[in-house]
Amino acid sequence: MNNDQEVFQSPISQKAQAAQQPVAPVVQTPTQPTASQGPQGATSFYRSDKNQPSKAKKILTIFLGFFAVVLIIAVILFVIIPGFTKNAGAGKVTLTYWGLWEDSKTMQGIISQFEAQNPNIKIDYSQQTIKQYRERLTTRINNGTGPDIFRFHNTWYPMFSSILLPLPSDIISKADFSKNFYPVAQKDLIRNGAIYGIPLEIDTLALFINTDLLSSAGLTPPTTWNDFINDARAMTVKDENKKIKTAGAAMGAYDNVTHAPDIISLLFLQNGVDMTNLKASSDKVNGAFTFYASFTNDVNNVWDSTLDPSILSFSKGNLAMYFGYSWDFFTIKQYNKNLSFEIVPVPQLPDKNVTMASYWAEGVSVKSPHQKEALLFMKFLAQKETETRLYSDATKERAFGEPYARVDLASTLRDNKNIYPFVYQAQNASSSLFVDSTFDNGLNQQLDTYLGNVVNAVEGYSSVDSASDPFYKGVSQVLLKYGQQ
């Protein structure tokens, strides 16, 4: 592994919903005649003139007609209308909302608030499991049994373009969206001039550091890649056989590095790779691959493919520096509640300030039968007060909620050292199709497979040039499949 000057001689140094349902008309039931109003005796039923209808007969005819009307009204009141209200929920529209990470208890606060403001709309929230979520969602929407509102990953537009409903300007204008949400969300969720989702959170790749190992080595958190390399070497401990006992940083391998695609994407973005045309930036791509591989291939390696998965290794205290997202905090604490660590922004190249974003947004199904009501709910979700309430409710269950997606709420998290680094970096974040933990079995994972092939080949000492050629071809085929070429 070379120093900055040597490593970055490769191009990494050259500079990423309330419609009022029709209300059933109110039917006034006529008052039934009393005895004083009806016929007065049987002698009045017939007139002496047999050719003329008697007065009593006329009265009987009227009475029978009146009775028929009452009967019809009774049927309407007790049969037809109850059946209608059963289907219409007493005038309410029910929206189905599929979420992922938040349970019903956490979501109920904002849902109840929306329902109070819109009494004709009910939200039926369902927390889904991530396994086969993307396929299940697509299938259900296409066959007409899917949710009205659903959560999707920021990179899924190419797979969801045919089922996502664009949001009209009276729900949220492009000016308001650009003012309230980060540039990366604007790039990901505004397509062909239309807005396709509302993010309720933002997350960026940050650096987790074991503070005990850092202080023992007399170091401070690195801010540049040169410092990162030096710190990783200083905190790496090997046995007499050169086997790593304490790793300085989890980089260089693929299968046991949590978020490996995201870390490599970070290098691509910082190195100025054109993420829409990798082949045109092949020198910069290859330079990033070379730099990444050096953490395992160098004689002073700080990681190898035989070690535990990096999030587990960090949780055990056997890894000094780990790249992760905000949700990794809870996984680490679940493994080891006593581990002491801090979270800081990722290292940067000189004159660069870029990180990697991976986050989720809410969208409306183009096949929803209640689009107007669903769009009202989306307008509600975009409000500052809604995000604040959701975050507050989440903190009743855990250390912090999902990092705010709205720019104007970032400063309210400044005093929380466990979450602020993620929103602090969001202004300069970019996204990549090379991203893990989406479990999409589609665009992301297919691209990641080709990425992993390169890393594994280079770790096995194949040249980057020879390993990257099938990478470019494979990536091009996947992008073409999803209409991105």
ABEGO torsion letter per residue (X at the ends): XBBAAAAAABAAAAXXXXBBBBBBBBBBBBBBBBAAABBAEAAAABBABAABBBAAAAAAAAAAAAAAAAAAAAAAAAAAAAAAAAAAGGGBBBBBBBBAABBAAAAAAAAAAAAAABAABBBBBBBBBABGAAAAAAAAAAAGABBABBBBBAAAAAAAAAABBBBBAAABBAAAAAAABBAAAAAAABBGGBBABBBABBBBBBBBBBAAAAAAAGBBBBABAAAAAAAAAAABBBBAAGBBABBABBBGBAAABBGAAAAAAAAAAAAGBBAABAAAAAAAAAAAAAAAAAAAABAABABBAABBBAAAAAAAGABABBBBBAAAAAAAAAABAABBBBBBBBBBBBGBBBBBBBBBBBBBBAABABAAAAAAAAAAAABAAAAAAAAAAAAAABABBBBBABAAAAAAAAABAAAAAAAAAAAABBBBABBBGAGAGBAAAAAAAAAAAAAAAAAAGBBAAAAAAAAAAAAAAAAAAAGAX
